[in-house]
Structure formats: C-alpha cells, structure tokens
C-alpha cells in the first residue's frame, strides 16, 4: 500500500520526538533510563500527535497526512542528533551473564511474542467494541471524511440544528481517543479500522516500559523491576483492551502511570515539572473520570505536607468536598460525573462485584499481591521511596472511591449488564502494581547503583 510509509511515520515520528524531549527533561544517568525515556516518550508523543491532529482539522481544514507526521519525525531526529552519536547501551545482564540475564532473555522473548500477537489481532481483525464505536470512533470517522472539525450535538440540539450537524450519545466525552484514531488513519485514502487503532497495542508496551523505568529510578533492584514489568503486562484484562482497541480506558491507565513516573522521578526539577504537567494534560484529555484520578494524585503528591499540617489540609479538602459533592437528602447525593444519584444498597451487589473482578476481569493476581505487600507498607512507611508512598495513598483513595460508587450509587445496577467496573479498575491497576513492587523494594537492601540497565 502506497500510504503505508505515512502510517509508519505517524507512529514513529511522535514517539521519537517525545522520547527526545523526555531525554532532555529527566536525569538520564539513573538506572532504567532508556526504558523510562521510551515509555514516557510514547505518551508525550501521542499527546503531541493528538494536538497536531486537532490543529490540522480545526485550523488547516484537512486531516493529518504525511506532511504533519513528517514534521514531527524531523523534529525528533533533530533532538536525537547528539544522543544517537553518543549512546552506549550495554545492559548489565548481558555484560555479566547470570541468572538475571536468562530472566531478561525470557521476558524479552515473551514481550516480543505478545506484542506481535496483540498487534496482529488488532490489525487483522479490527473489532471495535460497541461502546467504543458509540462514544469515540464516530468522531474520528466524521473528521476523516469531512476533513475538518465537526462538533457533535445532543439529540435536542441536533433536531433543531442545521442539516449538516451530527449527533452522538456521548457528545461530551474526552477527545484524545478520536484524535489518535484520526492521526494514524489520516495518511490512508480511505478509512481503515486497522490503521485507526494501531496505537492501542503500543500503549500496552509503553506501559510496561514506564513501570520498569519508574521502579529502577526509585532504587528498585533489577529483578524486582523485571518482575513488576511482567506482572503488569501479563494482566489479562489489559491485554484484552490492547487487542480489542477503541476504548479510552487503556489511555487513562497509561497516562496515570506516566504521571506518577514523571512526578516521582529524581530528575532536574524544571524539566520534571513541565513533563508532569504534560502527562496530567494527557490524562485529562483521555476520559472525563480522569479528573478524579488527577485530584487523588494531587493529594498523593502532597502527602508529606498533609501529615505535617493535617488540620489545614483536612479543612481544605472538606470544603472542596462540600463544594463538589453535596447531599440533597440523607439518601440522595449530587456529584460531578455521577449527577443526581440515590444512595442505596441492592442485594447481590457485593457478589456481582466479586464476579466481575475475579471472573470477568480476571484480576486474581492482584489480590494475593496486595494482601502480601500491604503489611510491609505500614510497617516501614518512612523508608519507602516517593513512588511507593504516593502510589499507596492514591491506591487507598481510588479503591475507596470505586467501592463507594459501584456499591451505593446507581452504577451498581449496571454491574451485571456492562463491563464498567473492570474498565474503571483498569485505570488504577498499573499504579497498584507500581505500589506493590516499589514497597517490596523498600524492604530489601539498597541495590547497587552502578547497574544501569
């Protein structure tokens, strides 16, 4: 296909540019530097690709083609002109063959095979899930066919609007997923579902790279970082979201993990701050519920200040809670994203939630891992790295929020009909894995910092 080079440029160009920016923003002398650069670079690159797609259809009234992706590719090559000449990548596991090198080789082979299978599944059988097609894909398809930005309207405004307007049930949803679909589908002459969703399997890989780099940067030893990466990438539900692309939930999980990795990285402060802001922006553009996770991240980042001055922070959080969430009556609550909901408990909710978590989502690996690590987190809380302490606080908040929402509000009615709980839990699952292995690292002797693989 003559447009295939355009697809490769659309995939490689933003990734190369994002990795080049991350390379200059963080301290690359730390262990796991290249994995972290590749992982965070992918998410920063996808954010740049989404913004470029929006500029193309909104200002230039054309879909993003080879010209737009070539600009990002040339900018990335320019940023990498010096690192390409000076890079010397020799993993310690290869320089000193041990049992760790065997683990590395097996993990690398497993990642390559799994990545090939996920990409092949999404490429050869591009089955976009119903909910994803109803919420995100239609906007990308319309922008692709019209070549310019088109706003989608609710039913009432669509009936009273002009004939050229478009309606969508989820017209208010976040815009990142359709912009990424448009970015990779743009170089083709006709719409191809396999092109539109090619970034979803790569999001799975970048999530593992980000976690490995974050664990190594937080002084986690090599073996634990490798096991943490494998534990994350082997989650069955995460692989399903990569092979059945179209949902925005995998992007929420990826950007939340990238945000945590950037904020806890011991790099240069100026570069870390704007990189963290970029990941927060990508998180907000992924899905509406991301604003909840961002608020929890803010609390996690300021955890030490909260413990130092608890009365001020608790008062401020209480006022913020009353402004956002208030009780209409003892049994009715009004909150952002939920709207007006009755507070009630339906019989069978807990059992339905357990079936969704253990059977449909197959999250059984996280249960024994969390129960084994939780006592360690509270036994030695002050010796843990920033990655462990912040992710612990965010995890506690997230699990409390999810259990409250899916047990006591109207969302509990959809547990047996829709897969909404597992998709919501996917948002925080990578962060839970990061917390578990960073906490395990805090209970072990400090690793040799000379090992920089």
N, C-alpha and C positions, 0 to 999 in steps of 0.2 A: 504494500500500500504506500502510495507516494507521500501521504501525510504522516507516516509513522515516525520519521525523524522529528516532526513537530511535537509528537507525543513524548518522545524521549527527552527533547529539550524542555518541555513543560514540566517533566518530572525531575530531571537532573538540575536544571537551572536554578530554581528556587532553593533546592536543597544545598547546592554548592554555595550559593550566596548566603543563606542562613548560617551554614557551618563556618564560613569565613568571618561573619560578624561575631559569632559566639567565640571563635578562636581568639579574637582580639578583646573580647569583653571579659573573659574569665582568665584565671590563673592556670595556664596550660602546663605548669610544672608538676601538678598534682597527679596522683595515681588515677588511672581510668580516664585520662584526659580526652583521648580520641573517641572513646565511646560516648562520653558526655557531649563532645562537640558535634558528633554525628546525630545523636538523639535530639538535643535541643535545637540543633541547626535545622532538622527536618520540620519541627513545629514552627520555628521562626520563619522558615522558608514558605510553609503553607500559608502562614498569615500574610506574608508579602504577596504570594500568588493570589490570595483572595482579594486583597486590596487592589492589586493590579487588574483583576477581573472586573471589579466594581468601577474602576476608573475607565476601563475600556468600554463598557456598555453604557455608563452614565455620561461620560464626557465626550468620548470619541464615537459613540453610537455604532459600535462594532464589537463582535465577540472577540475574545482574546485569541490571537493567532500566533503563528511562528515568530512574528516580529516582536511581540511583547515578551514571550519567553526567551527569545534570543538576547534581549536587553538584560534580563536577569542573569542569564548564563554568562554573558561577557563581564558583567559586574562581579559575579562570583569568581571568575577566572582572574580578574584583576586583583581581587582581595587575596587570592591564593598564590600570587606570583612568587612571594618570598617563602611561605611555608612549603611550597612544592619543592623548592631548591634546597631547603634545609631540613626536611623531615627525615627522621631516622626512627622507624618504628620496629622495635625488636621486643616482643613480649618476653617477660622473664620466664614464662612457662616453656618457651621454645629455646631460650638461651641456656636454661638449666633443666634438661629433661627429668621430670619426676612424675609422681602420680598426678600432680596438678595438670601437667601437660596432656595426659591422657583424658582427664576430665574436660579440658579445653577442646581437645580434638573431637570428642564425642558430642559436646554441646554445640560446637560449630557445625558439625555434620547434621545434627538434629535441627538446628535453626535453618540451615540451607534447605533441607528437605521439606520442612514445614512451611517455610516461606514460599517455596516453589508450589507446594500443594494448595496453599491458600490463594496465591496469585492465579494459579491455573483454574481453580474453581470459580473465582470471581471473573476471570477473563473468558473462559469457555462457556460458563453457564451464569451469565449476569442476572441473577434473580433478585430484583429489588423487592424488599419486603413491603407488604401492603401499606403499613403505617408510614414507612419512609417515602413511598411513592405518593401518598396523600399529603405529606407535610413538606417535603424538601425537594424532591426531584421535579415536580411540575414547574417550579420557578426557574430552575436551570434549563429545562427544555424550552420554555417560552422565551427566555432571554436568548437562547441559542438560535431559535427560529426567527425571531424578530430582529435580533442584532442590536437591541438597545434595552435599557432598563424599563421594566414594566412593573408598576405597583399592583399588588393583589388586594382585593377588597372583600369585606364580609358580604353575606348574602343580601342584606338590606341595601347597602350602598351599591352593590353590583346591579340590582334590579332597577335602581333609579339612576345609574350612571350611564356613560356613553356605550355605544355598541362595541367598541374596541377594548373595553375593560375586561379584566379577568377576575374570577372569584376563586377562593381557596378556603377550605375549612380552617386551616391553621395559617391564616394570612399574616399573623403577627409573630410567627416563630423566628428564631435567630437565623442569620443569613449566611453563616460560614459554610455549611454543607452544600447548599446550591451553588455558591460561588466557586467552591473547589471542583464540583462536577463540571461547571461551565469551563473552568480553566483547562482541564485535561481533555474535554470534549471539543474545545474550540478549534484546534488545528484540523479536525476532520471536516469534510464537505457535508456529511450527513451525520445525524445524531447516532452515536453508538454507545449503548449502555456499558459495554466492557471498557470503553475509554473513560467514561464519566466517573467510574468508581475505582479506577486503578490505584488511587492513593490510599484506600482503606486498608489493604493488606500491608502496605508500607508503614502505616500508623502502628500496627501491631509490632513490627520490628523495631521501630524507633522508641516505642515504649520500653522495650527491654534494654535497649542501649542507654536510655536516660536513667533507668533504675540502676543499672550496673555502674555507670559513671558517678551517680549520686552516692551510691554506697561506698565506692572506692574513695571518693573525695571526703567522705565523713569518717575516714580511718577504719573502714571495714576491711578485714583481710580478704585475700584473693578468693579463697574457697567459698566463704560465705557470700561474697558478691556474685560469684558464678551461680551458686545455688539459689540466691534470690532472683536472679535474672531468669533461671529455669522455672522457678515456682510461678513467676508472673506469666511468662509466655506459654506455660503449659495449662493455664486455666481454660477449661473447655469453652465456657461462655464467651471469653474474649476471642478465641479463635472463630467461634460462630459469627460474632459481629464483624470480624475481618473478612470471612469468606462469604457472608451474606450482607454485602455493603449497602449503604444508603442511610442508615441511622446516624444520628449525630452523637449518640452516647459514647462511642469509642473516642471521639474527638474531645469530649468533656473529660473523660478519664485521662487521655494523653496530655492535654494542656494543664490539668490539675497536677499531675505528676511532674510535668516540666516546670510548673510554677514553684512547686516545693523544691525541686532540684536546684533551680536557679537561686531561690531565696536563701537556701542553706549552704550554698557553695562558698568556700573561703577564698573568693577571688577579689579582684580590685573592686572597691565599693562603687565607683561611678558606673563602670560597665555592668556590674551586677544589678544595680538599681534599675537602669533602663531596660535591661534584659528581663528582669522580673516584671516590670510594667508591661512589656510586650506580651509575655505569657499570660498575664492577667487579662489583657485585651482579647487575646485569642480565646481564652476561657469564656469571657462574656459573650463573644460572638458565636459560640458553639451552640448554646441552648439557654433558654430562659432561666431554668433552675440553677444555672451556673452562678447566679448572683448569690445564692445561698451558700454554695461552697466557697465563694470568694470571701464572704463575711466570716465564715469559720476559719479560713486561712489567716485573715487579719487578726483574729483572736489568738490563733496559734503562734503567729509571729511575735505577738506582744505578750506571750505567756509569762515571761520573766517580769515584765512591768506589772502585769496583773497580780502576780504573787507578791510583789514588793509593795504595791498600793492597792490592795483588794477592794477597799471601801469605795474609792473613786471609780474604779473600773466597773464594779458591780452596779453602782448607781447609774453610770452612763449606759451600760448595757440594759439595765432595767427600763430606763427612759426610752431607749431605742426600741426595745421590745414593745412597749406600750404604744409607741407611735406607729409601728408596723403591724402589730397583731393586737387586737382588742376583742373582748368578749361582748357580744350583743346581749347575750343572756348566759346563765350558767351552763347552758348546753349548746351554745352557738358561738362560733369563732369566725372572724374575718381576717384574712391574711393574704399577702401578695402571693400570686400564682395559684393559690387554693380558692380564692374568692370566699364566698359565704358557705360555711360547712357546719353541719351538726356534729357535735362531739358525742359519739355513741360507740358502743361495742356490740358487734354482731357475733352470735355464736358460730364457732368454727373458724374464726379469723386466724387464730394462732396456728391451728393445724394447716390451714390453707397457706399461710405464710411459710411454714416449715416445709411443706411440699414444694412450694415454688423455689425455696432456697436450696434444698438438698437434691431434689429430683430434676426440676425443670432447668434451674441454673447450674446445678452440679458444682456448688461451691464447697463441697465437703472438705477439701484440702485446708481451707482457711480456718475451720472450726478447731481442730486439734492444734494447729499452729498458733492461733490466737490464745487459746487456753494455756498453752505451754509458755508463751512469752509474757503474758500479762503479769504474772507474779514478779518476773525479773524487772519489768518496767517500774513497778512501785518499790521494789527492794533497793534499787540503785538509781533513783531518778536524777540525781545531780551529776552522775558520771556519764550520762548518755550524751551523744552528740546532738547538735541542733536538729538534724534530720529525724532522730528518734523522738525527741521531746515534742517538737512541733507536730509531727505526724500523729503522735499519741493523742494530743489534745484535739486535733481535727477529727481523728477517728472516733473519739468519745462523743463529740458533738454530732457527727454525721450519723452514727448508729442510733443515738437518742432521737434525732430528727426523723430518720426513716421509720423507726418503730412507732413513734407517735403518729406520724402521718398515715401510715398504712394500717394501723390498728384502730385508731379512734376517729378518723375522718371518713368522708365519702369515698376516698380512694380504696378503702378496704373492700368495697363491693366489686371492684374490677380485678381482684387477685386471681380468681378462677377463670376469668374470661380473657384477660390480656396479660402480657408479659411485662407489665410496667414496673414491678418491684425489682426484677432482675436487671432491667436496663438502668434503673436508678442506682442499684447497688454497684453496678459496674463502674459508676463514676468514681467511687472511693476505693474499689478493690485494689488497684495498684498502690495506692497510698498505704493501705493496710499491710500489704506485703513489704513495702519500704520500711514501715514502722517495725515490723516483726524482725527483720534481718538487721536493721540498724540497732535495735535493742539487744539482739543476740551478740552483736559486735561489741557492745559496751560492757558485756560480762566476760569478755575474753581479753587476753594480754594484747597490748598495743602492737599492731603489725609493723613490720619493717618498712619504713617509708622509702627505702631505696627501690623497692619493687614498684615499677611504674607502669605495669601493663594494664 
